[in-house]
Amino acid sequence: MENATCKYCGTDLDQHLTCSYCSITFSPEEVCYNKERPHQMVDSIPIIDDFETMIFELMSRPTETLLKEKTITLYYLLRAARKAKDKYFRAKDQERLTFFQKKVYTIENILLEREGTFPLSISDNLLKKKSLQVNKFEQSLSDNNRNKMTRLLIRM
């Protein structure tokens, strides 16, 4: 049976999904189970090749939604927003240029808040490197959890 736990401290949540230690109430989407940390790798990576679709997707995401995005997704969205900003700068479309300047600024500030920095440029290599870092970190967490469970079972 899965126990709903706090994604920060691992404390079991009450029936209202509130952590007694952190004093935070979570939505059902934010809840972790059995003290497992939330996964940071996204199920699907946004495809930059379909530029027009990516621009539309970016335009439809308010800041509140961007704040809930996984960091790796923000890297892809920042790349698309920068490309869109450049496109509309060259096309002299001031309204869309201003929109994407703000979108770039917003995503950069979210990344700055989370990581203490944001990339000046986003290459395919950077995106691969970030994906590998997330995969390696999640594998390490999985291995640590497995080792802890093994030690616990040995003690019993």
N, C-alpha and C positions, 0 to 999 in steps of 0.2 A: 504494500500500500504506500502511496506517495504522500509525504507530509509537505504541506506548503511551508516554505521557509523564507526568511528575509534574504534578499539578494546581497545585502551588505554584511550582516553579522552571522547569518545562518540560524538564528533563533526561530523556533516554530511560531507560525502566525496564528492568531485567534480566528474565530469564525468570520470576522469582518476584514480579514487579511491585514491586520495591524500587528506590527512588531512591538513587543513590550519593551525591548531594549532600546531600539532606535526611535521609537515613537513615530513611526511612519506607517501610513496606510497605503497599500499597493493596489493597483488595478489587477485584475486577473492575468493580463498579459505580462505584467512585471514580476509575477511570482516565480520563485525558483522552487524546486522540489528536492527533498532529501539532502539539503545543504550543498547541492551542486551549483557551481557558479554559472551565470548566464553565458551562453556561447557568444563569441564576438564575430565569428565568421558568418557571413550572410549566406542564405540559401542560394541566391542567384546574384551574380554581379551585373550591374547595369551595363548594357552594351553601348559603347560609345559610337560604334559604326552607324547606328541609326540615330543620327544627330538630331533630326527634327523631333523624334519621339522623346529623346532625352530632354530637349529644350522644353517641350510641352510638360513633361513630368516635373521638371524643375519649377516651372511657372506655377504649377498647381500645389506645390508644397509650402505651407506657411512655416515661419520660423519655429513655432511650437512643435511641428512635426519633425523638422530638421534636428531639433534638440534631442529627439527620441531615437534618431537614426544611429546605427552602429558606426563607429569611427571609420572603418574601411569603406563603407558606403559613402560617407562624406568626402573621402578622397576622390572617388569617382564623380560625385556630383560637383565638386569644386572644379575638377578638370573640365567637365561639360560646361559649367557656368562661365569659366574663363574663355573657352572657345566661343561661346555664344556672345560674350561681351566683345570679343575681338571681331566677330562677324558683324555685329550691329554697329561697331565703331567704323568699320570699313564701309558699311552701307549708309552711314550717316543717319541712322534711325535713332534719334535722340531719346525717344520714349523707352524703347527696348534697351538701349544702351544703359540708361539710368537704372532701369529695373535690374539688369544683370550686374551692374556695378554694386548695387546694394546686396544682391544675392551672393556675389563673391565675397563681399565684406562680411556678411552674416556667417557664411560657412567658415571663412578664415578665422573669425572670432570664436566660433564654437570649437574649432580645432585648437586654437590658441589656449582656450580655457581648459580643454581636456589634456593636451599634451605639452603645453608650454611653448609651442611653436607651430608653424604651418609651413608647408613647402612653397618655395618661390616658384618652382615649376614641377609639373607632375608628368613623369615619363612612364612608359610601360614598365621599365625596370623598377621604378619606385613602387608602383602598384603591386608588382610581383613580390618585391621585398617585404612590403607591408603584409601581404597575404601569407607569405611564408612565416613571418614573425607571429602572426595570429595563430596559424596552424601549429607551430612549434610550441607556443605558450599553452595552447589548449591541450596538446598532447602531454606536456609536462604536468599540467594540472590533473589530467586523467591518470597518469602514472602515479602521482603523489597520492591521489584518492585511493587507487588500487592498493598501494603499499600500506596506507593507513588501515584500510579494511583488513588486509592480510594480518597485520600486527594485532589488530583487535581480535580477530578470530583465533589467533594463536594463543592469546592470553586467556581466552575463555576455555 
